[in-house]
Amino acid sequence: MNKNDEGTVILRVILGLTFFIHGLSKFQGGLSNAVGFFDSLGIPGFTAYVVAVIELIGGILLILGIGTRIISILFAVIMLGAIFSVKISAGFLGNGQMAGYELELALLAMSIFLSIASSSRFSLGNKLFPTNGKS
């Protein structure tokens, strides 16, 4: 294992765990709360279900290393939506009322990295669907 592989695995697992926990909390807190929050922002409430499922299932898949590029792109889209529809008005560090978008920006950068990085030898997806040395 080289250092790039090690770093990619660490980013993949941490990003997957972070999104999994966020998705799980949406389900545990009742999706109706998330739907209400999305509605209050002028975003159709059903998108809360879509986001929660992507976060929960995508987090598990990312931890395992299955569909890393696709899941990472979906996570990047979610982070862009969160930044521009909710967090941008609070600024980078927040405004005292709400946290800023620094976390979402870091998660976005991690997602973009994983969407363009070479497949890790240490992923279940690479074991199930070998690329024969291709990235």
C-alpha positions in Angstrom: 0.0 0.0 0.0 1.4 3.4 -0.9 0.7 6.7 0.8 -1.8 7.7 -1.8 -3.8 4.5 -1.4 -3.7 5.0 2.4 -4.9 8.6 2.2 -7.7 7.7 -0.3 -8.9 4.9 2.0 -8.9 7.2 5.0 -10.8 9.9 3.1 -13.3 7.4 1.7 -14.1 5.8 5.1 -14.3 9.1 7.0 -16.5 10.7 4.3 -18.7 7.6 4.1 -19.1 7.5 7.9 -19.9 11.2 8.1 -22.7 11.0 5.5 -24.0 7.7 7.0 -24.3 9.3 10.4 -26.0 12.4 8.9 -28.5 10.2 7.0 -29.1 8.0 10.0 -29.9 11.1 12.1 -32.5 12.2 9.6 -34.2 8.9 9.9 -34.0 8.7 13.7 -35.2 12.3 14.1 -38.1 11.6 11.8 -38.0 12.4 8.2 -41.0 14.8 8.7 -38.6 17.2 10.5 -36.3 17.2 7.5 -39.2 17.5 5.1 -40.4 20.5 7.1 -36.9 22.1 7.0 -36.6 21.6 3.3 -40.1 23.1 2.8 -39.2 26.1 4.9 -36.3 26.8 2.5 -38.5 26.6 -0.5 -37.1 23.2 -1.5 -39.6 20.5 -2.3 -40.0 18.4 0.8 -39.7 15.1 -1.1 -36.0 15.9 -1.7 -35.4 15.4 2.0 -36.2 11.7 1.4 -33.8 11.6 -1.5 -31.0 13.2 0.4 -31.5 11.0 3.5 -31.4 7.8 1.4 -28.3 9.0 -0.5 -26.6 9.9 2.7 -27.5 6.6 4.5 -27.0 4.1 1.7 -24.2 6.1 0.0 -22.3 6.3 3.3 -22.3 2.5 3.7 -21.3 2.0 0.0 -18.5 4.5 0.3 -17.1 2.9 3.5 -17.1 -0.4 1.6 -15.7 1.2 -1.5 -18.5 0.3 -3.8 -19.5 2.9 -6.5 -17.1 5.4 -5.0 -17.1 7.8 -7.9 -20.9 7.9 -8.4 -21.6 8.2 -4.6 -18.9 10.9 -4.3 -20.5 12.9 -7.1 -23.9 12.6 -5.4 -22.4 13.8 -2.2 -20.8 16.7 -4.0 -24.2 17.7 -5.4 -25.8 17.5 -1.9 -23.0 19.7 -0.5 -23.3 22.3 -3.3 -27.1 22.4 -2.6 -26.5 22.8 1.2 -23.9 25.6 0.7 -25.9 27.6 -1.8 -29.4 27.1 -0.4 -28.7 27.2 3.3 -25.3 28.1 4.4 -23.9 30.8 2.1 -25.8 33.6 3.8 -24.1 32.7 7.2 -20.7 33.1 5.7 -17.7 30.8 5.9 -17.5 30.7 9.7 -21.2 31.4 10.6 -23.0 34.4 11.9 -23.8 33.5 15.5 -27.2 32.1 14.6 -26.0 29.3 12.3 -22.8 27.5 11.5 -21.0 28.6 8.3 -20.3 26.5 5.3 -16.7 25.5 6.2 -17.7 21.8 7.0 -19.8 21.5 3.8 -16.9 23.0 1.8 -14.4 20.4 3.3 -16.9 17.5 2.6 -17.3 18.9 -1.0 -13.5 18.9 -1.5 -13.3 15.3 -0.2 -16.1 14.2 -2.5 -14.5 15.8 -5.5 -11.2 14.2 -4.7 -12.8 10.8 -4.5 -14.7 11.3 -7.7 -11.5 11.9 -9.7 -9.0 9.8 -7.8 -7.8 6.4 -9.0 -9.7 3.4 -7.7 -8.2 2.1 -4.5 -6.9 -1.4 -4.4 -8.4 -1.5 -1.0 -12.1 -1.3 -1.9 -14.8 -4.0 -2.1 -15.8 -2.5 -5.5 -12.3 -3.1 -6.9 -12.4 -6.7 -5.7 -15.9 -7.3 -7.1 -15.3 -5.4 -10.4 -11.6 -5.4 -11.2 -10.5 -2.8 -13.7 -7.4 -4.7 -14.9 -5.0 -2.0 -13.9 -7.1 0.9 -15.2 -8.1 3.8 -13.0 
